[in-house]
Amino acid sequence: MKSYGQFCSIARALELLGERWTLLIVRELLCGSRRFRDVRRGIPRVSRTMLSARLRELTDAGVITRESRADAPAYTLTGAGKDLAAVVVELGTWGQRWLPRHIRAGDLDPDAVLWDVQRRVHFALLPHDPFVVRFEIEGAPSRLLLLKPSEASLCTTNPGFPERLLVRTPLAALVAWWRGDVPFSDAQRMGLRISGPRALAHAFPSWFLRYQFSEVHPAKARRRTG
């Protein structure tokens, strides 16, 4: 870690938390990920080497603990790590409110958005019988989302349940709806299509809580004076 050479607690905190990927790792742990592979699924563009280094730095700083297990280590936020929840929420709220809603093509990652989709399911509104939703996103391999009344799992192959819905969409349309930038009807006009039983296709948007900051509206542009 590089030092700012200041006594200020903001500078000292940024020496640890201002490193690339670090707060995104904290975000993933706050969202429930505990294993290395799950953290990486939420941040698919971080290398394994970099993720290992950042986890080690956070462990050494007392922000997370590493628990050795037979299959794979598990990571848990300490009290210091949980205290960062407010920081992460405020940062996400600020970004959703003040940054442009237009997303550059290089920032659109199907794996990242579908990982968020599978952990933001409104289980109480799902049909009783388990089923699979197939996502066919333009330019990306098919992904399957297994939905049960108490579980959601993102898969590359069907684990043995009926495929009830097919979602075909440009990635930009899916992300715009998921982030709360446009209503579902506008995403459909952008090319999002759902095939399957009409009742299930109609209910599909209600099964998801959407992105954590989807209800944060963009700030109104200030008028220039003078």
trRosetta pair geometry for C-beta under 8 A, 3 or more apart (Angstrom, degrees):
i j d omega theta_ij theta_ji phi_ij phi_ji
1 15 5.0 81 162 165 125 87
1 16 6.2 -25 -120 -87 153 52
1 19 6.5 -90 -113 -58 87 127
1 57 6.9 121 -51 -147 110 132
2 15 6.8 -139 80 -139 50 83
3 15 5.9 10 -111 -120 49 134
4 8 7.8 -51 98 54 136 102
4 11 4.0 -114 68 -171 148 115
4 12 7.6 -115 39 -65 113 42
4 14 6.9 48 -31 76 136 112
4 15 6.2 -124 -5 -70 92 99
6 11 4.0 51 67 62 121 167
6 12 7.3 -127 84 -44 80 75
7 11 7.8 75 67 54 22 125
7 12 7.7 -17 179 -41 27 118
8 11 4.3 82 74 8 100 106
8 12 6.8 -175 92 -8 51 86
9 12 5.4 -53 -141 41 37 112
9 13 6.1 40 157 -22 68 104
10 13 5.9 -56 -148 36 28 109
10 14 6.3 24 154 -17 63 109
11 14 5.8 -59 -147 38 29 110
11 15 6.8 44 151 -34 62 96
12 15 5.7 -39 -158 13 35 118
12 16 7.9 16 152 0 58 97
13 16 6.4 -68 -169 43 39 98
13 17 5.5 -10 158 19 79 120
13 18 7.8 99 115 -25 64 94
14 17 5.9 -71 -115 62 35 84
14 18 3.6 33 -172 -28 80 130
15 18 6.8 16 -50 32 12 108
16 19 6.9 -59 176 1 28 108
16 22 6.9 172 149 -174 62 160
16 57 6.8 176 -147 153 85 113
16 58 7.7 114 178 -96 111 62
16 61 5.4 88 -136 -108 145 162
16 63 7.6 158 156 -35 138 139
17 22 5.4 -161 -146 111 42 133
17 23 5.7 60 -175 -65 92 95
17 26 7.7 -9 -133 -15 100 146
17 84 7.6 -180 -114 -127 137 131
17 87 7.9 -26 -174 138 159 154
18 22 7.3 19 46 43 13 135
19 22 4.6 82 69 -27 88 126
19 54 6.8 -173 107 -114 127 100
19 57 7.3 9 43 101 159 165
20 50 7.9 -36 97 -175 103 134
21 24 5.4 -72 -157 46 49 113
21 25 6.0 54 149 -29 82 101
21 43 6.4 98 -144 178 98 153
21 46 5.1 93 -124 -107 139 130
21 50 6.2 107 16 144 163 117
21 51 7.1 -113 160 -92 148 63
21 54 5.3 -104 100 -68 114 163
22 25 5.8 -55 -157 29 31 111
22 26 6.8 28 149 -14 64 103
22 54 5.5 -155 -93 -154 69 118
22 57 7.4 -64 -110 87 115 129
22 58 6.9 156 -150 -66 94 109
23 26 5.2 -46 -149 36 43 115
23 27 6.3 54 147 -26 66 98
23 84 7.7 -151 -131 173 83 131
23 87 7.8 -108 -134 120 119 113
23 88 6.4 171 -175 -101 101 91
23 91 7.1 -18 168 74 149 167
24 27 5.2 -43 -148 30 37 120
24 28 6.6 40 152 -20 63 99
24 42 7.6 -178 166 122 94 102
24 43 5.1 105 136 -93 127 131
24 46 7.7 177 90 -46 133 135
25 28 5.8 -51 -152 33 33 110
25 29 6.6 29 152 -14 64 105
25 39 6.0 27 -138 -168 78 126
25 43 7.0 -51 -75 -9 62 154
25 51 7.2 150 -95 -142 121 80
25 54 5.5 174 -28 128 156 129
25 55 6.8 -152 -164 -76 148 71
25 58 6.7 -142 107 -31 137 154
26 29 5.8 -58 -149 40 33 109
26 30 6.2 36 152 -20 67 107
26 58 7.5 -178 -70 -124 88 145
26 63 7.2 -63 -96 161 109 130
26 77 7.4 79 -145 -102 77 119
26 81 6.5 -159 -133 -159 99 91
26 84 5.2 -52 -178 110 145 146
26 88 6.1 -151 112 -71 111 132
27 30 5.7 -58 -149 37 29 112
27 31 6.3 22 154 -16 65 110
27 42 7.5 -157 102 146 97 137
27 88 5.4 164 -90 -152 80 137
28 31 5.6 -60 -148 39 32 109
28 33 4.4 -24 160 35 94 136
28 38 7.3 158 172 124 118 81
28 39 4.6 115 118 -133 150 71
28 42 4.2 157 -110 71 115 151
28 43 6.5 -88 -49 -20 138 104
29 32 7.9 166 -173 24 28 10
29 33 5.9 -81 -88 68 41 83
29 34 7.3 84 -130 -91 76 47
29 39 7.0 1 -58 -101 76 110
29 64 6.6 -111 -119 -104 168 126
29 75 6.3 -82 -107 114 121 109
29 76 7.5 145 -163 -140 118 24
29 77 5.2 132 138 -50 128 102
29 81 6.8 -39 107 168 142 133
30 77 7.0 44 -75 -41 64 153
30 82 7.9 132 -106 -121 89 55
30 84 7.6 -120 -64 91 128 94
30 85 5.6 146 -130 -105 133 86
30 88 6.1 -174 9 61 164 162
31 42 7.0 144 64 -115 141 155
31 119 6.1 70 165 135 111 153
32 119 6.5 -179 48 -152 130 132
33 38 3.9 -174 -144 121 100 111
33 39 4.8 145 135 -73 141 61
33 41 7.7 -177 -114 51 135 96
33 42 6.0 -113 -42 -8 152 135
33 75 8.0 12 119 65 80 106
34 38 6.6 33 42 54 48 140
34 74 4.7 1 157 -157 109 92
34 75 5.8 -180 -164 53 54 62
34 76 6.6 8 -132 -73 100 70
35 38 4.6 88 60 7 85 104
35 39 7.1 -151 92 -6 43 85
35 72 5.3 55 -145 105 111 131
35 73 7.5 137 -133 83 65 53
35 74 6.2 -45 -80 -107 65 66
35 75 7.5 156 -90 15 16 87
36 39 5.9 -57 -151 35 30 110
36 40 6.4 23 155 -15 65 110
36 51 6.9 116 -159 130 91 129
36 52 7.8 15 -137 -84 128 74
36 55 7.4 -53 -108 -52 91 165
36 72 6.3 -119 21 174 102 123
36 73 6.7 60 -31 63 108 92
36 75 7.5 98 -65 -12 61 119
37 40 5.7 -59 -148 40 31 110
37 41 6.4 38 151 -27 65 102
37 72 7.2 -23 -3 178 105 169
38 41 5.5 -45 -147 27 35 114
38 42 7.0 31 154 -13 61 101
39 42 6.1 -63 -162 38 33 108
39 43 6.6 -15 155 23 69 106
39 51 6.6 146 108 -162 119 128
39 55 7.7 112 89 -78 169 120
39 75 7.2 10 -46 44 138 139
40 43 6.1 -76 -138 64 35 78
40 44 6.7 76 160 -105 70 43
40 46 6.4 -125 -127 68 77 101
40 48 7.2 -3 -105 -95 147 68
40 51 5.8 -37 -85 -88 97 170
41 44 6.5 13 -147 -76 31 86
41 111 6.8 -118 -162 164 69 107
41 115 4.9 161 141 -111 96 140
41 154 7.8 157 -179 66 140 138
42 112 6.7 70 -167 -135 40 75
42 115 5.2 -156 -92 129 58 146
42 116 7.5 93 -130 -63 87 75
43 46 4.6 21 129 0 113 118
43 51 7.3 153 84 -96 125 116
43 112 7.4 45 -102 -109 26 109
44 109 6.0 -179 50 170 123 139
44 111 4.5 65 -51 91 158 133
44 112 5.7 -124 8 -58 108 85
44 115 7.8 170 -42 -16 106 142
45 109 6.8 -114 -35 -98 110 152
46 50 5.3 -123 -174 85 89 118
46 51 4.9 101 129 -61 123 98
46 54 7.8 -54 -168 14 142 141
47 50 4.5 89 57 10 88 102
47 51 6.8 -156 89 -6 44 86
48 51 5.8 -56 -144 39 29 110
48 52 6.3 33 156 -21 64 106
49 52 5.9 -56 -152 34 28 112
49 53 6.5 26 152 -18 63 107
50 53 5.6 -55 -149 36 34 112
50 54 6.3 29 156 -16 68 106
51 54 5.9 -56 -145 39 31 107
51 55 6.2 32 157 -18 66 107
52 55 5.9 -57 -147 38 28 110
52 56 6.3 29 154 -20 63 108
53 56 5.7 -57 -151 35 30 113
53 57 6.5 30 152 -19 65 105
54 57 5.6 -51 -147 34 35 112
54 58 6.4 31 155 -16 66 105
55 58 5.8 -56 -147 39 31 108
55 59 6.2 34 153 -21 65 107
55 64 7.0 -65 -156 72 72 144
55 66 7.3 89 158 -82 109 118
55 75 6.4 -94 -148 -98 117 148
56 59 5.6 -54 -147 36 31 113
56 60 6.3 31 155 -18 65 106
57 60 5.8 -54 -145 38 30 110
57 61 6.3 22 156 -14 64 111
58 61 5.7 -59 -144 42 31 109
58 63 4.3 -76 -168 65 85 118
58 64 4.7 37 129 16 112 108
58 81 7.4 64 179 -96 114 116
59 62 7.9 47 176 -64 30 23
59 63 7.5 -83 -67 52 23 74
59 64 5.5 -57 -82 77 64 86
59 65 6.8 94 -131 -120 87 24
59 66 5.2 -9 -113 -20 140 110
59 75 7.9 -100 -75 -129 104 103
61 80 7.8 -134 129 116 88 149
62 78 5.9 -62 166 47 69 162
62 80 5.5 67 119 26 93 151
63 77 7.0 -42 158 -141 68 73
63 78 6.2 -163 -179 34 18 105
63 80 5.2 -98 -109 103 55 111
63 81 4.4 102 176 -77 70 91
63 84 7.3 27 -153 -20 113 138
64 75 5.1 9 171 -174 133 100
64 76 6.4 151 -161 76 80 36
64 77 5.6 -52 -104 -101 77 43
64 78 6.3 -159 -101 -9 19 86
64 81 5.3 73 -71 -72 65 152
65 75 7.2 161 78 -152 45 54
65 76 5.1 -16 56 61 94 91
65 78 5.9 101 -28 -63 94 94
66 73 5.4 -5 -171 -179 95 130
66 74 7.6 148 -158 76 48 42
66 75 5.8 -20 -101 -99 65 74
67 73 6.4 149 74 -163 48 72
67 74 4.6 -19 61 62 106 92
67 75 7.6 -170 18 -77 79 26
67 76 6.7 36 -13 -1 116 111
68 73 5.7 -39 -106 -105 45 86
69 72 6.2 2 70 66 107 35
69 73 6.2 155 22 -105 83 28
69 74 5.7 52 -14 -13 129 99
77 80 8.0 -139 179 74 82 57
77 81 3.1 -141 -157 104 90 130
77 82 5.0 125 127 -54 126 70
77 84 7.8 -128 -149 37 131 107
78 81 4.9 103 43 7 61 100
78 82 7.1 -121 100 -2 34 88
79 82 5.7 -53 -144 37 32 109
79 83 6.5 41 153 -27 63 103
80 83 5.7 -52 -156 27 31 117
80 84 7.5 38 146 -26 58 97
81 84 5.8 -48 -167 16 41 115
82 85 5.9 -11 -178 -20 54 112
83 86 7.2 -37 177 20 52 102
83 87 7.9 47 130 -6 65 107
84 87 4.8 -53 -161 40 63 119
84 88 5.9 63 142 -24 84 101
85 88 5.8 -57 -148 37 31 109
85 89 6.2 28 156 -17 66 108
86 89 5.8 -55 -144 39 31 110
86 90 6.1 28 159 -17 65 109
87 90 6.0 -59 -147 39 26 107
87 91 6.2 25 155 -18 63 110
88 91 5.8 -57 -146 38 28 111
88 92 6.3 27 156 -16 64 108
89 92 5.8 -57 -146 39 29 109
89 93 6.2 29 156 -19 65 108
90 93 5.7 -53 -143 37 31 112
90 94 6.3 33 156 -21 64 105
91 94 5.8 -52 -147 35 29 111
91 95 6.4 27 155 -17 63 107
92 95 5.8 -56 -146 38 30 110
92 96 6.2 27 158 -16 66 108
92 212 6.6 5 149 93 155 117
92 213 4.9 -154 149 -54 106 140
92 216 8.0 161 130 1 81 157
93 96 5.9 -58 -146 39 29 108
93 97 6.1 20 158 -14 65 114
93 213 6.0 -164 -90 -128 51 120
93 216 5.4 -173 -140 -109 70 152
94 97 5.9 -66 -146 42 26 106
94 98 5.8 -21 175 17 67 118
95 98 6.9 -73 -122 51 19 82
95 99 4.9 -7 -164 4 64 127
95 213 7.7 61 73 121 90 171
96 99 7.4 -19 -72 40 12 95
96 179 7.7 -171 -126 -176 103 97
96 180 7.8 33 -161 60 125 124
96 213 4.1 -156 -47 146 157 132
96 216 4.0 84 107 85 133 132
96 218 7.6 -118 150 -83 62 62
97 216 5.5 -85 -62 162 83 114
97 217 7.2 42 -116 84 78 44
97 218 6.1 144 -155 -132 41 36
97 219 5.0 63 166 -35 90 93
98 218 7.7 144 -72 -152 19 72
98 219 5.5 14 -90 11 64 128
101 179 7.6 156 -154 119 92 136
101 181 4.9 138 -178 -123 126 117
101 218 6.0 -76 -47 -70 115 138
103 107 5.2 -122 -175 82 91 116
103 108 5.9 103 130 -65 123 91
103 172 7.1 -179 65 -128 110 82
103 175 6.1 -67 40 126 161 142
103 176 7.9 -145 13 -74 120 73
103 179 7.8 159 -45 -18 134 162
104 107 4.8 83 63 7 83 105
104 108 7.6 -146 97 -16 46 85
105 108 5.8 -53 -155 20 40 115
105 172 8.0 -48 -102 -71 71 111
108 113 7.8 -13 -162 -26 68 130
108 171 4.9 115 164 126 127 129
108 172 6.4 -54 -109 -78 155 65
108 175 5.9 -111 -128 -28 99 158
109 112 4.0 58 89 11 114 113
109 113 6.7 157 84 -11 63 84
110 113 6.1 -62 -146 41 32 103
110 114 6.0 23 163 -13 70 113
110 135 8.0 168 -172 130 115 129
110 137 4.8 166 -120 82 135 159
110 140 4.3 11 16 -106 164 170
110 143 7.3 178 149 -12 115 138
110 171 5.6 -99 -76 -112 90 121
111 114 6.1 -61 -142 43 26 105
111 115 6.2 33 157 -24 63 108
111 143 8.0 161 -102 -82 61 148
112 115 5.8 -54 -149 32 28 113
112 116 6.7 25 153 -15 61 105
113 116 5.7 -55 -154 37 36 111
113 117 6.4 44 146 -26 67 102
113 171 7.4 147 26 -160 149 93
113 174 6.3 115 135 121 149 114
113 175 5.6 -99 -102 -92 151 85
113 178 5.9 127 -162 62 111 168
114 117 5.0 -42 -145 30 40 119
114 118 6.6 38 158 -19 67 99
114 135 6.3 -162 -108 57 128 165
114 143 5.4 18 -165 111 167 161
114 145 7.3 -139 -167 -71 102 112
114 154 5.8 115 140 -126 105 138
115 118 6.2 -54 -151 33 30 106
115 119 7.0 9 156 -3 61 109
115 154 6.4 -80 -97 -4 55 162
116 119 6.3 -71 -151 45 32 98
116 120 6.1 10 160 -6 70 121
116 178 7.1 102 97 174 124 135
116 211 6.5 18 155 -102 140 74
117 120 6.3 -79 -142 45 25 98
117 121 7.8 58 158 -63 59 81
117 145 6.9 -68 116 -103 118 147
117 154 7.9 102 73 -81 96 118
117 178 6.8 -76 -79 -120 92 132
117 208 6.4 -40 -152 -127 76 139
118 121 6.8 -14 -166 -35 35 112
118 145 5.9 -155 -91 -134 96 105
118 152 4.6 -176 -165 131 75 114
118 153 6.7 55 -163 -131 134 8
118 154 4.5 -104 -48 -44 156 100
119 152 7.1 -164 -77 77 32 124
120 208 5.6 55 110 -166 93 86
120 209 4.4 -117 178 55 92 95
120 210 6.3 -127 141 34 142 8
120 211 7.2 -75 -77 -77 174 25
120 212 7.5 -133 -102 -57 131 67
121 126 7.2 17 170 -54 114 124
121 147 6.8 180 -142 -127 146 99
121 152 4.4 146 -16 -41 151 148
121 207 6.3 -22 -151 155 79 87
121 208 6.1 -48 -109 -105 46 64
121 209 7.3 -30 26 -1 4 90
122 125 4.7 19 113 23 110 115
122 126 7.4 164 93 -35 64 81
122 206 6.8 -78 60 151 144 62
122 207 5.6 -162 49 -171 93 34
122 208 6.2 -139 -2 -75 93 8
122 209 5.5 131 -59 -52 91 79
123 126 5.6 -41 -156 5 45 118
123 149 5.9 86 180 179 99 47
123 150 5.9 63 -163 -100 147 37
123 152 7.8 -132 -85 -34 93 103
125 203 7.2 -169 158 -180 107 111
125 206 5.4 -114 159 130 155 101
125 207 5.6 -151 94 -105 111 56
126 147 5.6 -157 -138 160 136 115
126 148 7.4 94 126 133 155 16
126 149 5.6 -166 78 -101 120 53
126 207 5.9 71 -84 -135 75 109
127 131 6.8 23 66 7 126 124
127 200 7.3 -35 -33 -106 134 101
128 149 6.3 0 -139 -61 45 125
130 146 6.7 8 -175 -176 109 91
130 147 6.7 173 -148 89 64 51
130 148 4.3 -16 -101 -95 102 84
130 149 7.8 -93 -72 -8 73 70
130 161 5.0 -84 121 -131 102 145
131 146 7.9 -178 98 -147 26 56
131 147 6.1 -14 64 59 69 95
131 161 5.6 -167 -123 150 28 116
131 162 5.3 -38 -128 75 88 83
131 163 7.2 123 180 -122 86 17
131 164 4.2 11 172 -9 142 123
131 165 7.7 84 132 5 124 84
132 144 5.2 -14 -168 -170 119 107
132 145 6.7 144 -159 72 63 46
132 146 5.4 -31 -99 -96 81 61
132 147 7.3 159 -100 15 28 78
132 155 7.8 -60 -131 47 118 126
132 158 5.8 -57 -64 -128 174 94
132 159 7.9 160 -79 34 126 79
132 161 5.0 138 -30 87 98 101
132 162 6.7 -168 23 96 89 34
132 163 4.6 -47 79 -100 107 63
132 164 6.8 143 58 11 50 74
133 144 7.2 150 76 -159 45 55
133 145 4.6 -15 59 59 97 103
133 147 6.5 41 -7 -12 103 119
133 163 7.5 123 -103 -154 16 73
133 164 7.0 -41 -81 61 64 82
133 165 4.6 -11 -121 70 85 105
133 166 7.7 175 -165 -85 62 23
133 167 6.2 31 171 -10 106 110
133 204 7.7 117 -118 -129 142 110
134 142 5.9 -14 -170 -169 101 114
134 143 7.5 150 -158 80 54 41
134 144 5.6 -26 -102 -102 66 74
134 145 7.9 -168 -77 20 21 73
134 163 5.4 16 -26 -154 111 125
134 165 7.2 -168 30 98 67 56
134 166 4.9 -14 66 -114 105 71
134 167 6.9 -176 91 26 52 69
135 142 6.8 151 78 -159 55 60
135 143 4.7 -14 59 64 108 91
135 144 7.5 -166 18 -80 78 25
135 145 6.6 58 -20 -14 109 106
135 167 4.9 -17 -111 68 65 109
135 169 7.6 -44 -158 30 86 105
136 142 5.4 -24 -93 -104 75 86
136 166 6.7 8 3 -176 112 95
136 167 6.9 174 29 88 66 54
136 168 4.8 -15 72 -105 107 73
136 169 7.6 132 81 20 61 60
137 140 4.3 4 81 47 103 121
137 143 7.5 8 3 15 108 108
137 169 6.0 -26 -111 72 68 80
137 170 7.5 64 -161 -166 73 16
137 171 5.2 61 -175 -76 118 81
137 174 6.6 -58 -112 0 112 149
138 169 7.2 -108 -11 106 89 38
138 170 5.0 -15 18 -109 133 57
138 171 6.4 -115 53 -18 85 79
139 171 7.2 -61 52 -19 111 119
140 143 7.6 -18 131 -20 115 106
140 171 7.1 87 -11 -69 130 118
141 156 7.4 9 127 -140 131 97
143 154 6.2 -13 178 -167 115 97
143 155 7.4 140 -172 72 66 44
143 156 6.9 -49 -121 -100 62 54
144 154 7.4 140 80 -163 52 48
144 155 4.4 -35 75 71 104 94
144 156 7.0 148 22 -117 97 5
144 157 7.1 -46 20 109 140 7
144 158 5.7 -159 -133 -84 169 62
144 163 7.5 -84 -131 -105 111 106
145 152 6.5 -7 -176 -169 96 96
145 153 7.4 159 -157 79 50 41
145 154 5.8 -22 -103 -103 71 64
145 155 7.5 170 -87 22 22 80
146 151 7.4 -10 112 115 101 97
146 152 6.8 162 84 -154 62 44
146 153 4.5 -4 53 57 112 92
146 154 7.9 -150 20 -70 78 17
146 155 5.9 50 -19 -7 107 124
146 159 5.9 -8 -79 29 147 123
146 161 6.1 106 -131 36 99 141
147 151 7.9 167 -155 91 31 58
147 152 5.6 1 -108 -109 64 84
147 207 7.2 -9 -143 179 151 143
148 151 4.3 15 55 52 116 88
148 152 7.3 -157 32 -68 69 45
153 159 7.5 23 89 -11 136 147
155 158 7.0 117 109 -94 139 24
155 159 5.9 -125 -111 -30 164 99
158 161 6.8 -141 -174 44 94 62
158 163 6.7 -76 -108 -56 133 105
163 166 7.1 46 157 -65 114 82
164 196 5.4 77 150 -159 61 138
164 197 6.6 -41 -175 15 96 106
164 200 5.6 -91 147 168 120 170
165 194 5.9 -18 -167 -167 111 98
165 195 7.0 146 -160 76 58 50
165 196 3.9 -88 -104 -6 60 159
165 197 7.8 -81 -77 34 81 73
165 200 5.7 -141 -64 129 113 121
165 201 6.3 153 -122 -85 113 70
165 204 6.4 139 -148 -91 165 125
166 194 7.1 151 78 -157 51 48
166 195 4.3 -10 57 57 104 102
166 196 6.2 152 14 -44 69 100
167 174 7.8 86 152 -98 127 119
167 192 7.1 -16 -168 -166 93 89
167 193 7.3 155 -156 83 46 50
167 194 5.5 -15 -101 -102 70 76
167 204 7.7 151 -82 -166 115 151
168 192 7.7 160 89 -154 51 42
168 193 4.7 -11 63 63 95 102
168 194 7.9 -174 25 -78 67 30
168 195 7.2 33 0 -6 106 107
169 173 5.1 -127 -172 75 104 117
169 174 4.8 105 120 -50 144 102
169 187 7.6 -2 -141 166 129 103
169 191 6.1 127 -145 111 57 86
169 192 4.1 12 -113 -113 114 72
169 193 6.7 -176 -71 24 69 61
170 173 4.7 91 64 2 88 103
170 174 7.4 -163 90 -4 48 85
170 190 6.5 -102 50 143 119 94
170 191 4.7 55 0 79 104 139
170 192 7.5 -93 35 -63 68 66
171 174 5.8 -59 -151 39 38 109
171 175 6.1 31 156 -16 72 110
172 175 5.9 -58 -144 41 29 108
172 176 6.1 33 157 -25 65 108
172 190 6.8 -117 102 167 94 134
173 176 5.8 -52 -144 33 28 112
173 177 6.7 22 159 -11 62 105
173 187 4.7 116 178 -161 89 78
173 188 7.8 117 -175 -60 131 17
173 190 3.7 173 -104 103 106 119
173 191 5.1 -151 -36 58 154 84
173 192 4.4 -162 134 -43 132 97
174 177 6.2 -62 -155 39 29 104
174 178 6.0 24 154 -18 67 114
174 187 7.0 87 -85 -161 29 128
174 192 6.2 132 -70 -99 66 120
175 178 5.6 -57 -138 41 31 111
175 179 5.9 24 165 -15 68 111
175 181 7.9 24 123 18 70 128
176 179 6.3 -58 -141 40 22 105
176 181 4.4 -83 -159 67 72 120
176 182 4.7 18 147 19 111 110
176 186 7.4 -93 125 109 127 108
176 187 5.9 175 81 -96 102 92
176 190 6.6 72 46 13 145 171
177 180 7.9 38 176 -68 31 23
177 181 7.5 -76 -60 50 20 78
177 182 5.9 -57 -81 74 59 85
177 183 7.4 12 -124 152 86 17
177 184 5.5 64 -139 -100 129 57
177 186 7.6 170 -83 74 88 85
177 187 3.7 -15 -54 -62 121 149
177 192 6.9 -11 -14 -29 142 165
177 205 7.8 -97 175 -121 131 109
177 210 7.6 -113 141 -122 71 120
178 208 7.9 -52 -121 134 82 145
178 210 5.7 180 -157 -148 51 84
178 211 5.2 92 150 -33 78 104
178 214 7.2 -112 154 -91 41 126
179 210 7.8 -149 -50 176 7 107
179 211 5.0 9 -110 15 41 157
179 213 7.7 -10 -159 81 71 86
179 214 6.0 172 167 -105 27 82
180 210 6.3 107 -60 147 88 140
180 211 6.2 -115 -13 54 96 110
180 213 7.3 -125 22 110 136 57
180 214 3.0 147 -46 -165 121 75
180 215 6.3 -134 -125 -53 158 29
180 216 7.3 114 82 45 152 59
182 186 3.7 -108 174 87 120 133
182 187 5.6 150 95 -51 117 75
182 190 7.3 104 80 -20 163 134
183 186 5.2 98 58 7 69 101
183 187 7.4 -128 105 -4 39 88
184 187 5.4 -52 -150 34 39 115
184 188 6.5 44 150 -22 67 100
184 192 7.8 -98 -166 84 70 144
184 205 4.5 -55 -81 -94 156 149
185 188 5.6 -49 -155 31 34 115
185 189 6.8 34 148 -16 63 101
186 189 5.4 -50 -151 36 39 112
186 190 6.5 40 147 -19 66 104
187 190 5.4 -55 -151 37 36 114
187 192 4.4 7 143 13 93 141
188 191 7.8 -167 -173 46 29 13
188 192 5.1 -80 -92 68 45 89
188 193 7.2 94 -141 -81 79 49
194 201 4.3 153 116 -143 121 99
194 204 5.7 -145 -129 2 161 164
195 201 7.3 -36 -151 -93 4 131
196 200 5.4 -59 120 80 120 121
196 201 5.3 157 66 -58 88 98
197 200 4.5 71 73 15 98 108
197 201 6.7 -175 86 -11 46 89
198 201 5.7 -59 -143 39 30 110
198 202 6.1 30 159 -20 66 108
199 202 5.9 -56 -148 36 27 111
199 203 6.3 19 156 -14 63 112
200 203 5.8 -61 -144 41 31 106
200 204 6.6 60 152 -55 63 86
201 204 5.7 -22 -157 -16 33 120
203 206 5.4 -69 -170 43 64 113
203 207 6.5 71 139 -41 87 97
204 207 6.0 -54 -159 12 35 114
205 208 6.9 -79 -168 38 40 97
210 214 4.2 -5 124 -13 122 165
211 214 4.3 122 62 -51 85 97
213 216 4.6 -27 -179 13 87 123
